[in-house]
Amino acid sequence: MAKMIRKNYLMAPGPTPVPIDILLEGAKDTIHHRTPQFDRIFAEAVKGTKEVFRTENELFILASSGTGAMEMALTNIVNPGEKVIVCTVGKFGERWQEIAKAVGAEVALVSGEYGDFYTPEMVEKALKENPDAVAVFTTLSETSTGTVMDIEGISKVVKAAGKLIAVDGISGLVAEPCETDKWGLDIVVTGSQKGFMLPPGLAFISVSKAAIEKAQNTKTTSFYFNLKKYLKDPLPWTPAVNLIYQQRLAVEMLLKEGMENIWARHAVMGKATREAIKAMGLELFSKRPGNVLTSVKVPEGVPGGKIVSIMRDEYGVTIAGGQGTMKGNIFRIAHLGYMSDYDVVIALTALEKVLRKLGRHVEYGIGAQVAMEIFEKEGV
Ligand SMILES: *Cc1c(COP(=O)(O)O)cnc(C)c1O
């Protein structure tokens, strides 16, 4: 059989596919950022992003990846020597912990195994044991394991204790409900390359009045991410001008679809993927799987790393392997951002193909059948 051309399908939890209209928006003439022309575009981008965040808090756009916004959160509300509670059940919870250490904060951990989740009760207990903690750092969707946390419930106990809560919504925001104001979230951070359907390069951070007040009394250890500078001028440095054109359009597209519809779309993609995976005789890894991605245990006897590399290099479908200690043990299929029913079918079908190639027999079409039946039942 002659070689076929291959389209590339990006089905990893970031970067995610970017719609052509958004790509083209980035190709517009770069203008100067200190002009009324840019101010208008910037104001629209900020306004739309606040709606996506469901917040009226201050919101800043950073020229960095998502981790920059995590660093901004920690360096601006935590003084060296102050105590924080970090919740972690995976690689990105650990990132909060690493940044806290870099700041010189004292860390009390709420933790669990990879694949596990933490509960409001666990956070409440940590708050009782650490009355001197100034803030709690959490993750909406732990991307290394595909686990979603009950941020609404956790925020209730943090608020009851009168502390600040910061949420890493880098993969979760947009795909999972995240009610920044209704849930009282002081800081929410995200990046452009996940649910926002944008290329990598921007991070967004929302900051409540209480967090700003704390920042005013904090000896910020960062210069570039100094919140006090952003409060004086939301563009303290040269912004990523063309990415902000793209962001303005992306939030317009998201809001046109509607946040509730976007959450529902991700919920049905998540459900279809999980049910299809089970129908293929495979096992889910997460104990509280979310709608951003599905993590799957590598079946016995199949080389885990090969699933990802063959799918990408031979079939053109990029999913993600396990990170850190999960390497070779799980793989992760995203259903995030600019994706819908047929994208899920492509990922599942490519998975059947690669499993067959690696000696694990699965009937062709099982994944597609189960997924399409779920989409049909849900009225997609
Ligand atoms: C992707 C991701 C990050 C890291 O974001 P970068 O943009 O790579 O800096 C952090 N937290 C979570 C939950 C993520 O999914």
The ligand as an SDF file (V2000), in Angstrom:
LIG
                    3D

 15 15  0  0  0  0  0  0  0  0999 V2000
   -0.5510   23.0040   31.2350 C   0  0  0  0  0  0  0  0  0  0  0  0
   -0.6980   23.1890   32.6890 C   0  0  0  0  0  0  0  0  0  0  0  0
    0.2020   23.9560   33.4410 C   0  0  0  0  0  0  0  0  0  0  0  0
    1.4530   24.5330   32.8470 C   0  0  0  0  0  0  0  0  0  0  0  0
    1.1580   25.4990   31.9650 O   0  0  0  0  0  0  0  0  0  0  0  0
    2.2900   26.1180   31.0060 P   0  0  0  0  0  0  0  0  0  0  0  0
    1.4470   26.9340   30.0940 O   0  0  0  0  0  0  0  0  0  0  0  0
    2.9820   24.9600   30.3610 O   0  0  0  0  0  0  0  0  0  0  0  0
    3.1890   26.9260   31.8470 O   0  0  0  0  0  0  0  0  0  0  0  0
   -0.0390   24.1420   34.7840 C   0  0  0  0  0  0  0  0  0  0  0  0
   -1.1230   23.6080   35.3740 N   0  0  0  0  0  0  0  0  0  0  0  0
   -2.0010   22.8440   34.6940 C   0  0  0  0  0  0  0  0  0  0  0  0
   -3.1710   22.2700   35.4100 C   0  0  0  0  0  0  0  0  0  0  0  0
   -1.8180   22.6210   33.3300 C   0  0  0  0  0  0  0  0  0  0  0  0
   -2.7000   21.8740   32.6550 O   0  0  0  0  0  0  0  0  0  0  0  0
  1  2  1  0
  2  3  1  0
  2 14  2  0
  3  4  1  0
  3 10  2  0
  4  5  1  0
  5  6  1  0
  6  7  2  0
  6  8  1  0
  6  9  1  0
 10 11  1  0
 11 12  2  0
 12 13  1  0
 12 14  1  0
 14 15  1  0
M  END
$$$$
